[in-house]
Amino acid sequence: MKKFFQDIKKYYKYIIYSTKSNLKTEVANSYLNWLWWILDPLCFMLVYTFIVEIVFKTSEQYFPVFVLVGLTVWNFFNANTISSVKLVANNKSIVTKVYIPKYVLTLVKMFTNLFKMMISWGLILIMMLLFKVPYTFYMLQFLPVLIVLFILSFGISTILMHFGVFVEDLNNVMNILLKLVFYMSGIFYAISTRVPDPFNRILLNLNPIALIIDSFRKAFLTGSLINYRMLCIWLIVGIVLSIIGIKTVQKYENSYAKVTK
């Protein structure tokens, strides 16, 4: 792990530069430019609001904000995990020509998605004002939940990046698994109230994304304490996965260039 922190210190300028470059590239050929980072979650929120409230005639309190919180968390996690599978192959020109710690590529992608997620959180704060959701001190719980989400995503993404180099079908497998996780994470419904006991507790405890979404909603919408016990457990899991991913990449990264040729 000492080498990891040394690498971060050495390549942090590259991480910042590449993150800015990725953000500019994503909107380079778009007429609406960075406005898409606002319109994308907003449009999906409107679609889910229409389907759940109008078609199925069921809803949660402050539903547009409720679903936007879920989509914001999911989009960050999903974008990181699914892109990590092909991350080495998509950066073939860098991997085969110069040395750079490969988990730096993961961090660049994650900071790119983190920036876009922060825009969504800004939109959530505005919508809270429009829908008269009370602002409370419980919102300060945002930071520890975000840290858990980031560390867990990094651990999973780093491991997937490694196996994505050697397993061709991993991308297809992950697409199926992520669809399953999506519907089990309570993006557009509250697991605690819509899923009967004891399955709701099992789902919240065993699915970290469901727990994280529920924690953010408690902090912003219901003004209540989050489940710090389970959050700490998943923080430990995220740290362990990150260590495994970092050490695995350090051990095998010299062979990535050969495989991607």
Secondary structure, 3 states (H helix, E strand, C coil): CHHHHHHHHHHHHHHHHHHHHHHHHHCCCCCCHHHHHHHHHHHHHHHHHHHHHHHCCCCCCCHHHHHHHHHHHHHHHHHHHHHHCCHHHHCHHHHCCCCCCHHHHHHHHHHHHHHHHHHHHHHHHHHHHHCCCCCCHHHHHHHHHHHHHHHHHHHHHHHHHHHHHHCCCHHHHHHHHHHHHHHCCCCCCCHHHHCCCCHHHHHHHHCHHHHHHHHHHHHHHHCCCCCHHHHHHHHHHHHHHHHHHHHHHHHHHHHHHHHHC
